[in-house]
Amino acid sequence: MRHIAAYALLVLAGNNSPSAADVDKVVKDAGAPADSEKSKALVAALAGKEFHELVSTGMKTLSSMGSGPAAAAAPSTAAAAAAPKVEEKKPVEEDVDMGDLFGGGDDY
């Protein structure tokens, strides 16, 4: 994932066809270990392709899956009706003997 992020940063910075060495340098400069084989494979897989178009296509594919935050946040009414209601238990406050924490006695 860090190699893809490095590639994306390079493209956003204006380098439309980063090399594997460029990707490795960004990853290393970020303080992470770089895997040159992953960088080479990534650069080879993206050779001749517009990164922005790949991102756009990927976003369309993800949005069609319907598993975004809105889908997860709004459960179906059938599931909500079937779910038992659980009452939240409030913790009981207890008196704690602090001993002579402040020197004891009632010297005010």
N, CA, C and O atoms as a printed pandas DataFrame, in Angstrom:
     atom_number atom_name residue_name chain_id  residue_number  x_coord  y_coord  z_coord
0              1         N          MET        A               1    0.820   -1.180    0.000
1              2        CA          MET        A               1    0.000    0.000    0.000
2              3         C          MET        A               1    0.872    1.255    0.000
3              4         O          MET        A               1    0.545    2.248   -0.650
4              5         N          ARG        A               2    1.972    1.199    0.728
5              6        CA          ARG        A               2    2.832    2.385    0.793
6              7         C          ARG        A               2    3.455    2.692   -0.561
7              8         O          ARG        A               2    3.741    3.849   -0.866
8              9         N          HIS        A               3    3.668    1.656   -1.377
9             10        CA          HIS        A               3    4.247    1.880   -2.698
10            11         C          HIS        A               3    3.233    2.554   -3.622
11            12         O          HIS        A               3    3.591    3.417   -4.424
12            13         N          ILE        A               4    1.970    2.156   -3.504
13            14        CA          ILE        A               4    0.916    2.795   -4.298
14            15         C          ILE        A               4    0.761    4.256   -3.869
15            16         O          ILE        A               4    0.609    5.145   -4.706
16            17         N          ALA        A               5    0.800    4.491   -2.564
17            18        CA          ALA        A               5    0.689    5.861   -2.063
18            19         C          ALA        A               5    1.856    6.714   -2.557
19            20         O          ALA        A               5    1.666    7.870   -2.935
20            21         N          ALA        A               6    3.056    6.148   -2.553
21            22        CA          ALA        A               6    4.228    6.880   -3.039
22            23         C          ALA        A               6    4.077    7.194   -4.530
23            24         O          ALA        A               6    4.396    8.296   -4.975
24            25         N          TYR        A               7    3.590    6.217   -5.292
25            26        CA          TYR        A               7    3.364    6.421   -6.724
26            27         C          TYR        A               7    2.350    7.544   -6.933
27            28         O          TYR        A               7    2.543    8.415   -7.781
28            29         N          ALA        A               8    1.265    7.515   -6.151
29            30        CA          ALA        A               8    0.229    8.537   -6.268
30            31         C          ALA        A               8    0.791    9.920   -5.937
31            32         O          ALA        A               8    0.480   10.894   -6.622
32            33         N          LEU        A               9    1.610   10.011   -4.900
33            34        CA          LEU        A               9    2.224   11.294   -4.545
34            35         C          LEU        A               9    3.107   11.820   -5.672
35            36         O          LEU        A               9    3.107   13.016   -5.965
36            37         N          LEU        A              10    3.848   10.931   -6.292
37            38        CA          LEU        A              10    4.709   11.348   -7.400
38            39         C          LEU        A              10    3.883   11.865   -8.575
39            40         O          LEU        A              10    4.243   12.859   -9.206
40            41         N          VAL        A              11    2.773   11.183   -8.865
41            42        CA          VAL        A              11    1.907   11.635   -9.965
42            43         C          VAL        A              11    1.296   12.986   -9.625
43            44         O          VAL        A              11    1.234   13.878  -10.471
44            45         N          LEU        A              12    0.844   13.134   -8.379
45            46        CA          LEU        A              12    0.252   14.415   -7.967
46            47         C          LEU        A              12    1.277   15.552   -8.005
47            48         O          LEU        A              12    0.919   16.715   -8.192
48            49         N          ALA        A              13    2.546   15.205   -7.827
49            50        CA          ALA        A              13    3.600   16.213   -7.864
50            51         C          ALA        A              13    4.013   16.563   -9.289
51            52         O          ALA        A              13    4.832   17.459   -9.492
52            53         N          GLY        A              14    3.450   15.861  -10.283
53            54        CA          GLY        A              14    3.738   16.204  -11.667
54            55         C          GLY        A              14    4.540   15.180  -12.440
55            56         O          GLY        A              14    4.752   15.355  -13.639
56            57         N          ASN        A              15    4.995   14.114  -11.796
57            58        CA          ASN        A              15    5.747   13.064  -12.477
58            59         C          ASN        A              15    4.740   12.028  -12.977
59            60         O          ASN        A              15    4.318   11.161  -12.211
60            61         N          ASN        A              16    4.350   12.108  -14.251
61            62        CA          ASN        A              16    3.303   11.239  -14.789
62            63         C          ASN        A              16    3.728    9.803  -15.019
63            64         O          ASN        A              16    2.875    8.934  -15.198
64            65         N          SER        A              17    5.009    9.531  -15.018
65            66        CA          SER        A              17    5.467    8.146  -15.171
66            67         C          SER        A              17    6.664    7.906  -14.241
67            68         O          SER        A              17    7.806    7.863  -14.699
68            69         N          PRO        A              18    6.404    7.752  -12.944
69            70        CA          PRO        A              18    7.489    7.532  -11.981
70            71         C          PRO        A              18    8.192    6.205  -12.225
71            72         O          PRO        A              18    7.582    5.232  -12.670
72            73         N          SER        A              19    9.467    6.184  -11.929
73            74        CA          SER        A              19   10.228    4.942  -12.038
74            75         C          SER        A              19   10.184    4.207  -10.700
75            76         O          SER        A              19    9.751    4.767   -9.693
76            77         N          ALA        A              20   10.628    2.968  -10.694
77            78        CA          ALA        A              20   10.681    2.185   -9.464
78            79         C          ALA        A              20   11.626    2.842   -8.457
79            80         O          ALA        A              20   11.372    2.813   -7.253
80            81         N          ALA        A              21   12.718    3.435   -8.954
81            82        CA          ALA        A              21   13.666    4.119   -8.069
82            83         C          ALA        A              21   13.000    5.340   -7.415
83            84         O          ALA        A              21   13.236    5.627   -6.242
84            85         N          ASP        A              22   12.163    6.058   -8.189
85            86        CA          ASP        A              22   11.435    7.200   -7.627
86            87         C          ASP        A              22   10.512    6.753   -6.498
87            88         O          ASP        A              22   10.461    7.381   -5.441
88            89         N          VAL        A              23    9.786    5.663   -6.732
89            90        CA          VAL        A              23    8.856    5.139   -5.726
90            91         C          VAL        A              23    9.628    4.713   -4.482
91            92         O          VAL        A              23    9.229    5.037   -3.364
92            93         N          ASP        A              24   10.727    3.992   -4.671
93            94        CA          ASP        A              24   11.550    3.551   -3.540
94            95         C          ASP        A              24   12.062    4.741   -2.728
95            96         O          ASP        A              24   12.082    4.697   -1.498
96            97         N          LYS        A              25   12.472    5.799   -3.421
97            98        CA          LYS        A              25   13.010    6.973   -2.730
98            99         C          LYS        A              25   11.941    7.629   -1.853
99           100         O          LYS        A              25   12.225    8.016   -0.719
100          101         N          VAL        A              26   10.718    7.757   -2.367
101          102        CA          VAL        A              26    9.638    8.367   -1.586
102          103         C          VAL        A              26    9.317    7.512   -0.366
103          104         O          VAL        A              26    9.125    8.036    0.731
104          105         N          VAL        A              27    9.258    6.204   -0.558
105          106        CA          VAL        A              27    8.959    5.298    0.563
106          107         C          VAL        A              27   10.048    5.397    1.629
107          108         O          VAL        A              27    9.748    5.480    2.820
108          109         N          LYS        A              28   11.297    5.388    1.208
109          110        CA          LYS        A              28   12.412    5.482    2.162
110          111         C          LYS        A              28   12.445    6.843    2.849
111          112         O          LYS        A              28   12.715    6.927    4.048
112          113         N          ASP        A              29   12.172    7.909    2.097
113          114        CA          ASP        A              29   12.153    9.252    2.690
114          115         C          ASP        A              29   11.040    9.403    3.720
115          116         O          ASP        A              29   11.127   10.232    4.625
116          117         N          ALA        A              30    9.990    8.592    3.572
117          118        CA          ALA        A              30    8.889    8.616    4.538
118          119         C          ALA        A              30    9.222    7.807    5.783
119          120         O          ALA        A              30    8.463    7.817    6.752
120          121         N          GLY        A              31   10.358    7.103    5.765
121          122        CA          GLY        A              31   10.786    6.349    6.937
122          123         C          GLY        A              31   10.339    4.898    6.950
123          124         O          GLY        A              31   10.442    4.229    7.978
124          125         N          ALA        A              32    9.847    4.404    5.827
125          126        CA          ALA        A              32    9.392    3.021    5.748
126          127         C          ALA        A              32   10.373    2.215    4.904
127          128         O          ALA        A              32   11.078    2.776    4.064
128          129         N          PRO        A              33   10.422    0.915    5.121
129          130        CA          PRO        A              33   11.286    0.088    4.281
130          131         C          PRO        A              33   10.680   -0.075    2.885
131          132         O          PRO        A              33    9.488   -0.350    2.745
132          133         N          ALA        A              34   11.495    0.094    1.876
133          134        CA          ALA        A              34   11.026   -0.029    0.491
134          135         C          ALA        A              34   11.345   -1.415   -0.039
135          136         O          ALA        A              34   12.406   -1.972    0.243
136          137         N          ASP        A              35   10.425   -1.961   -0.802
137          138        CA          ASP        A              35   10.612   -3.265   -1.446
138          139         C          ASP        A              35   10.732   -2.992   -2.944
139          140         O          ASP        A              35    9.740   -2.696   -3.610
140          141         N          SER        A              36   11.952   -3.094   -3.465
141          142        CA          SER        A              36   12.186   -2.733   -4.863
142          143         C          SER        A              36   11.425   -3.644   -5.828
143          144         O          SER        A              36   11.069   -3.215   -6.925
144          145         N          GLU        A              37   11.173   -4.892   -5.436
145          146        CA          GLU        A              37   10.411   -5.802   -6.309
146          147         C          GLU        A              37    8.964   -5.334   -6.441
147          148         O          GLU        A              37    8.380   -5.390   -7.523
148          149         N          LYS        A              38    8.393   -4.873   -5.329
149          150        CA          LYS        A              38    7.022   -4.353   -5.379
150          151         C          LYS        A              38    6.964   -3.080   -6.215
151          152         O          LYS        A              38    6.018   -2.869   -6.972
152          153         N          SER        A              39    7.972   -2.244   -6.074
153          154        CA          SER        A              39    8.011   -1.002   -6.857
154          155         C          SER        A              39    8.110   -1.304   -8.342
155          156         O          SER        A              39    7.423   -0.685   -9.155
156          157         N          LYS        A              40    8.963   -2.253   -8.696
157          158        CA          LYS        A              40    9.118   -2.626  -10.111
158          159         C          LYS        A              40    7.817   -3.197  -10.665
159          160         O          LYS        A              40    7.414   -2.866  -11.781
160          161         N          ALA        A              41    7.163   -4.053   -9.884
161          162        CA          ALA        A              41    5.907   -4.654  -10.337
162          163         C          ALA        A              41    4.819   -3.594  -10.495
163          164         O          ALA        A              41    4.037   -3.641  -11.445
164          165         N          LEU        A              42    4.769   -2.652   -9.580
165          166        CA          LEU        A              42    3.779   -1.579   -9.641
166          167         C          LEU        A              42    3.996   -0.713  -10.872
167          168         O          LEU        A              42    3.050   -0.422  -11.605
168          169         N          VAL        A              43    5.231   -0.305  -11.100
169          170        CA          VAL        A              43    5.550    0.541  -12.249
170          171         C          VAL        A              43    5.254   -0.205  -13.548
171          172         O          VAL        A              43    4.752    0.390  -14.501
172          173         N          ALA        A              44    5.559   -1.494  -13.594
173          174        CA          ALA        A              44    5.283   -2.285  -14.801
174          175         C          ALA        A              44    3.778   -2.420  -15.029
175          176         O          ALA        A              44    3.317   -2.364  -16.170
176          177         N          ALA        A              45    3.010   -2.597  -13.951
177          178        CA          ALA        A              45    1.565   -2.754  -14.086
178          179         C          ALA        A              45    0.883   -1.460  -14.519
179          180         O          ALA        A              45   -0.142   -1.495  -15.200
180          181         N          LEU        A              46    1.438   -0.341  -14.134
181          182        CA          LEU        A              46    0.821    0.955  -14.459
182          183         C          LEU        A              46    1.430    1.625  -15.681
183          184         O          LEU        A              46    1.020    2.727  -16.046
184          185         N          ALA        A              47    2.394    0.985  -16.313
185          186        CA          ALA        A              47    3.050    1.561  -17.488
186          187         C          ALA        A              47    2.040    1.810  -18.605
187          188         O          ALA        A              47    1.287    0.914  -18.987
188          189         N          GLY        A              48    2.034    3.038  -19.124
189          190        CA          GLY        A              48    1.159    3.393  -20.238
190          191         C          GLY        A              48   -0.277    3.695  -19.837
191          192         O          GLY        A              48   -1.123    3.930  -20.700
192          193         N          LYS        A              49   -0.561    3.693  -18.541
193          194        CA          LYS        A              49   -1.920    3.964  -18.075
194          195         C          LYS        A              49   -1.946    5.293  -17.340
195          196         O          LYS        A              49   -0.988    5.655  -16.658
196          197         N          GLU        A              50   -3.043    6.014  -17.482
197          198        CA          GLU        A              50   -3.220    7.275  -16.781
198          199         C          GLU        A              50   -3.688    6.982  -15.366
199          200         O          GLU        A              50   -4.740    6.375  -15.166
200          201         N          PHE        A              51   -2.907    7.414  -14.388
201          202        CA          PHE        A              51   -3.216    7.118  -12.996
202          203         C          PHE        A              51   -4.567    7.696  -12.584
203          204         O          PHE        A              51   -5.335    7.047  -11.875
204          205         N          HIS        A              52   -4.852    8.914  -13.030
205          206        CA          HIS        A              52   -6.110    9.567  -12.672
206          207         C          HIS        A              52   -7.317    8.784  -13.202
207          208         O          HIS        A              52   -8.352    8.713  -12.540
208          209         N          GLU        A              53   -7.183    8.203  -14.387
209          210        CA          GLU        A              53   -8.267    7.394  -14.945
210          211         C          GLU        A              53   -8.446    6.109  -14.148
211          212         O          GLU        A              53   -9.574    5.664  -13.938
212          213         N          LEU        A              54   -7.349    5.511  -13.704
213          214        CA          LEU        A              54   -7.436    4.300  -12.886
214          215         C          LEU        A              54   -8.137    4.585  -11.563
215          216         O          LEU        A              54   -8.953    3.788  -11.101
216          217         N          VAL        A              55   -7.817    5.721  -10.959
217          218        CA          VAL        A              55   -8.452    6.102   -9.692
218          219         C          VAL        A              55   -9.938    6.342   -9.925
219          220         O          VAL        A              55  -10.767    5.892   -9.133
220          221         N          SER        A              56  -10.283    7.039  -10.992
221          222        CA          SER        A              56  -11.683    7.326  -11.295
222          223         C          SER        A              56  -12.474    6.034  -11.508
223          224         O          SER        A              56  -13.583    5.888  -10.994
224          225         N          THR        A              57  -11.906    5.113  -12.255
225          226        CA          THR        A              57  -12.559    3.828  -12.492
226          227         C          THR        A              57  -12.718    3.054  -11.189
227          228         O          THR        A              57  -13.761    2.448  -10.943
228          229         N          GLY        A              58  -11.692    3.077  -10.366
229          230        CA          GLY        A              58  -11.751    2.389   -9.080
230          231         C          GLY        A              58  -12.802    2.975   -8.159
231          232         O          GLY        A              58  -13.486    2.237   -7.451
232          233         N          MET        A              59  -12.939    4.298   -8.158
233          234        CA          MET        A              59  -13.953    4.952   -7.323
234          235         C          MET        A              59  -15.359    4.571   -7.782
235          236         O          MET        A              59  -16.241    4.348   -6.953
236          237         N          LYS        A              60  -15.573    4.496   -9.094
237          238        CA          LYS        A              60  -16.880    4.089   -9.615
238          239         C          LYS        A              60  -17.193    2.651   -9.202
239          240         O          LYS        A              60  -18.324    2.335   -8.833
240          241         N          THR        A              61  -16.195    1.795   -9.267
241          242        CA          THR        A              61  -16.393    0.404   -8.878
242          243         C          THR        A              61  -16.724    0.295   -7.391
243          244         O          THR        A              61  -17.620   -0.457   -7.007
244          245         N          LEU        A              62  -16.016    1.032   -6.568
245          246        CA          LEU        A              62  -16.281    1.002   -5.127
246          247         C          LEU        A              62  -17.660    1.548   -4.795
247          248         O          LEU        A              62  -18.348    1.009   -3.928
248          249         N          SER        A              63  -18.069    2.609   -5.475
249          250        CA          SER        A              63  -19.374    3.201   -5.177
250          251         C          SER        A              63  -20.514    2.280   -5.590
251          252         O          SER        A              63  -21.596    2.348   -5.007
252          253         N          SER        A              64  -20.297    1.427   -6.573
253          254        CA          SER        A              64  -21.352    0.510   -7.006
254          255         C          SER        A              64  -21.534   -0.655   -6.045
255          256         O          SER        A              64  -22.538   -1.363   -6.117
256          257         N          MET        A              65  -20.585   -0.861   -5.154
257          258        CA          MET        A              65  -20.679   -1.975   -4.209
258          259         C          MET        A              65  -21.656   -1.688   -3.069
259          260         O          MET        A              65  -22.165   -2.618   -2.444
260          261         N          GLY        A              66  -21.921   -0.424   -2.797
261          262        CA          GLY        A              66  -22.891   -0.069   -1.776
262          263         C          GLY        A              66  -22.484   -0.437   -0.369
263          264         O          GLY        A              66  -23.344   -0.695    0.473
264          265         N          SER        A              67  -21.215   -0.465   -0.098
265          266        CA          SER        A              67  -20.769   -0.818    1.251
266          267         C          SER        A              67  -20.071    0.358    1.922
267          268         O          SER        A              67  -19.205    0.173    2.778
268          269         N          GLY        A              68  -20.452    1.561    1.528
269          270        CA          GLY        A              68  -19.837    2.752    2.098
270          271         C          GLY        A              68  -20.357    3.046    3.487
271          272         O          GLY        A              68  -21.137    2.266    4.033
272          273         N          PRO        A              69  -19.939    4.155    4.066
273          274        CA          PRO        A              69  -20.344    4.510    5.426
274          275         C          PRO        A              69  -21.852    4.662    5.581
275          276         O          PRO        A              69  -22.389    4.337    6.640
276          277         N          ALA        A              70  -22.545    5.143    4.563
277          278        CA          ALA        A              70  -23.989    5.325    4.666
278          279         C          ALA        A              70  -24.693    3.982    4.797
279          280         O          ALA        A              70  -25.644    3.854    5.569
280          281         N          ALA        A              71  -24.236    2.982    4.053
281          282        CA          ALA        A              71  -24.844    1.657    4.135
282          283         C          ALA        A              71  -24.586    1.012    5.485
283          284         O          ALA        A              71  -25.455    0.323    6.020
284          285         N          ALA        A              72  -23.418    1.225    6.033
285          286        CA          ALA        A              72  -23.087    0.629    7.321
286          287         C          ALA        A              72  -23.779    1.358    8.461
287          288         O          ALA        A              72  -24.103    0.742    9.476
288          289         N          ALA        A              73  -24.011    2.656    8.314
289          290        CA          ALA        A              73  -24.599    3.445    9.392
290          291         C          ALA        A              73  -26.106    3.303    9.468
291          292         O          ALA        A              73  -26.680    3.535   10.531
292          293         N          ALA        A              74  -26.769    2.932    8.387
293          294        CA          ALA        A              74  -28.219    2.831    8.369
294          295         C          ALA        A              74  -28.663    1.377    8.224
295          296         O          ALA        A              74  -28.822    0.890    7.104
296          297         N          PRO        A              75  -28.866    0.678    9.341
297          298        CA          PRO        A              75  -29.305   -0.706    9.246
298          299         C          PRO        A              75  -30.735   -0.765    8.712
299          300         O          PRO        A              75  -31.495    0.195    8.841
300          301         N          SER        A              76  -31.090   -1.887    8.121
301          302        CA          SER        A              76  -32.439   -2.015    7.583
302          303         C          SER        A              76  -33.453   -2.017    8.710
303          304         O          SER        A              76  -33.131   -2.364    9.846
304          305         N          THR        A              77  -34.686   -1.625    8.388
305          306        CA          THR        A              77  -35.718   -1.549    9.428
306          307         C          THR        A              77  -36.052   -2.925    9.964
307          308         O          THR        A              77  -36.381   -3.055   11.143
308          309         N          ALA        A              78  -35.977   -3.954    9.138
309          310        CA          ALA        A              78  -36.253   -5.313    9.614
310          311         C          ALA        A              78  -35.207   -5.746   10.624
311          312         O          ALA        A              78  -35.538   -6.350   11.644
312          313         N          ALA        A              79  -33.963   -5.444   10.350
313          314        CA          ALA        A              79  -32.895   -5.812   11.280
314          315         C          ALA        A              79  -33.007   -5.012   12.572
315          316         O          ALA        A              79  -32.741   -5.530   13.656
316          317         N          ALA        A              80  -33.403   -3.749   12.450
317          318        CA          ALA        A              80  -33.548   -2.908   13.639
318          319         C          ALA        A              80  -34.717   -3.379   14.493
319          320         O          ALA        A              80  -34.639   -3.332   15.720
320          321         N          ALA        A              81  -35.806   -3.834   13.862
321          322        CA          ALA        A              81  -36.964   -4.305   14.608
322          323         C          ALA        A              81  -36.676   -5.637   15.292
323          324         O          ALA        A              81  -37.181   -5.897   16.385
324          325         N          ALA        A              82  -35.873   -6.475   14.658
325          326        CA          ALA        A              82  -35.581   -7.793   15.208
326          327         C          ALA        A              82  -34.545   -7.739   16.323
327          328         O          ALA        A              82  -34.487   -8.645   17.154
328          329         N          ALA        A              83  -33.748   -6.717   16.354
329          330        CA          ALA        A              83  -32.689   -6.625   17.356
330          331         C          ALA        A              83  -33.287   -6.311   18.725
331          332         O          ALA        A              83  -34.085   -5.383   18.854
332          333         N          PRO        A              84  -32.909   -7.073   19.737
333          334        CA          PRO        A              84  -33.426   -6.799   21.073
334          335         C          PRO        A              84  -32.825   -5.514   21.623
335          336         O          PRO        A              84  -31.678   -5.171   21.335
336          337         N          LYS        A              85  -33.613   -4.819   22.411
337          338        CA          LYS        A              85  -33.135   -3.571   22.992
338          339         C          LYS        A              85  -32.391   -3.901   24.272
339          340         O          LYS        A              85  -32.898   -4.619   25.134
340          341         N          VAL        A              86  -31.195   -3.373   24.382
341          342        CA          VAL        A              86  -30.348   -3.608   25.542
342          343         C          VAL        A              86  -30.236   -2.308   26.315
343          344         O          VAL        A              86  -29.845   -1.275   25.771
344          345         N          GLU        A              87  -30.585   -2.375   27.591
345          346        CA          GLU        A              87  -30.469   -1.181   28.415
346          347         C          GLU        A              87  -29.037   -1.056   28.902
347          348         O          GLU        A              87  -28.392   -2.036   29.277
348          349         N          GLU        A              88  -28.568    0.167   28.883
349          350        CA          GLU        A              88  -27.198    0.431   29.313
350          351         C          GLU        A              88  -27.170    0.515   30.831
351          352         O          GLU        A              88  -27.942    1.256   31.440
352          353         N          LYS        A              89  -26.279   -0.246   31.427
353          354        CA          LYS        A              89  -26.142   -0.222   32.878
354          355         C          LYS        A              89  -25.174    0.889   33.264
355          356         O          LYS        A              89  -24.087    1.012   32.699
356          357         N          LYS        A              90  -25.586    1.690   34.230
357          358        CA          LYS        A              90  -24.733    2.764   34.708
358          359         C          LYS        A              90  -23.897    2.238   35.866
359          360         O          LYS        A              90  -24.402    1.507   36.718
360          361         N          PRO        A              91  -22.628    2.605   35.900
361          362        CA          PRO        A              91  -21.783    2.128   37.003
362          363         C          PRO        A              91  -22.248    2.731   38.334
363          364         O          PRO        A              91  -22.678    3.883   38.406
364          365         N          VAL        A              92  -22.146    1.921   39.364
365          366        CA          VAL        A              92  -22.543    2.353   40.697
366          367         C          VAL        A              92  -21.348    3.032   41.351
367          368         O          VAL        A              92  -20.245    2.487   41.392
368          369         N          GLU        A              93  -21.592    4.231   41.860
369          370        CA          GLU        A              93  -20.513    4.943   42.534
370          371         C          GLU        A              93  -20.356    4.385   43.940
371          372         O          GLU        A              93  -21.338    4.158   44.647
372          373         N          GLU        A              94  -19.143    4.174   44.322
373          374        CA          GLU        A              94  -18.855    3.649   45.651
374          375         C          GLU        A              94  -17.996    4.642   46.409
375          376         O          GLU        A              94  -17.169    5.350   45.832
376          377         N          ASP        A              95  -18.212    4.678   47.729
377          378        CA          ASP        A              95  -17.350    5.497   48.572
378          379         C          ASP        A              95  -16.033    4.763   48.738
379          380         O          ASP        A              95  -16.005    3.575   49.060
380          381         N          VAL        A              96  -14.955    5.477   48.519
381          382        CA          VAL        A              96  -13.634    4.882   48.633
382          383         C          VAL        A              96  -12.919    5.537   49.802
383          384         O          VAL        A              96  -12.847    6.763   49.888
384          385         N          ASP        A              97  -12.395    4.720   50.695
385          386        CA          ASP        A              97  -11.665    5.234   51.844
386          387         C          ASP        A              97  -10.286    5.652   51.372
387          388         O          ASP        A              97   -9.486    4.814   50.957
388          389         N          MET        A              98  -10.005    6.952   51.434
389          390        CA          MET        A              98   -8.739    7.488   50.967
390          391         C          MET        A              98   -7.688    7.514   52.070
391          392         O          MET        A              98   -6.555    7.940   51.848
392          393         N          GLY        A              99   -8.072    7.054   53.258
393          394        CA          GLY        A              99   -7.106    7.027   54.345
394          395         C          GLY        A              99   -6.718    8.440   54.732
395          396         O          GLY        A              99   -7.546    9.349   54.674
396          397         N          ASP        A             100   -5.501    8.630   55.114
397          398        CA          ASP        A             100   -4.999    9.947   55.501
398          399         C          ASP        A             100   -4.221   10.564   54.349
399          400         O          ASP        A             100   -3.062   10.952   54.498
400          401         N          LEU        A             101   -4.876   10.648   53.205
401          402        CA          LEU        A             101   -4.229   11.128   51.994
402          403         C          LEU        A             101   -3.675   12.538   52.152
403          404         O          LEU        A             101   -2.595   12.839   51.643
404          405         N          PHE        A             102   -4.397   13.398   52.847
405          406        CA          PHE        A             102   -3.963   14.785   52.989
406          407         C          PHE        A             102   -3.540   15.104   54.412
407          408         O          PHE        A             102   -3.712   16.238   54.859
408          409         N          GLY        A             103   -3.004   14.163   55.116
409          410        CA          GLY        A             103   -2.459   14.415   56.446
410          411         C          GLY        A             103   -3.417   14.093   57.580
411          412         O          GLY        A             103   -3.034   14.208   58.745
412          413         N          GLY        A             104   -4.597   13.711   57.297
413          414        CA          GLY        A             104   -5.553   13.280   58.312
414          415         C          GLY        A             104   -6.123   14.426   59.114
415          416         O          GLY        A             104   -5.674   15.569   59.032
416          417         N          GLY        A             105   -7.104   14.085   59.872
417          418        CA          GLY        A             105   -7.721   15.067   60.740
418          419         C          GLY        A             105   -8.568   16.057   59.975
419          420         O          GLY        A             105   -8.611   16.050   58.745
420          421         N          ASP        A             106   -9.248   16.918   60.735
421          422        CA          ASP        A             106  -10.102   17.920   60.123
422          423         C          ASP        A             106   -9.504   19.303   60.319
423          424         O          ASP        A             106  -10.210   20.217   60.746
424          425         N          ASP        A             107   -8.253   19.478   60.026
425          426        CA          ASP        A             107   -7.577   20.769   60.190
426          427         C          ASP        A             107   -7.841   21.619   58.959
427          428         O          ASP        A             107   -7.212   21.436   57.917
428          429         N          TYR        A             108   -8.769   22.543   59.089
429          430        CA          TYR        A             108   -9.063   23.400   57.933
430          431         C          TYR        A             108   -8.442   24.724   58.122
431          432         O          TYR        A             108   -8.570   25.594   57.261
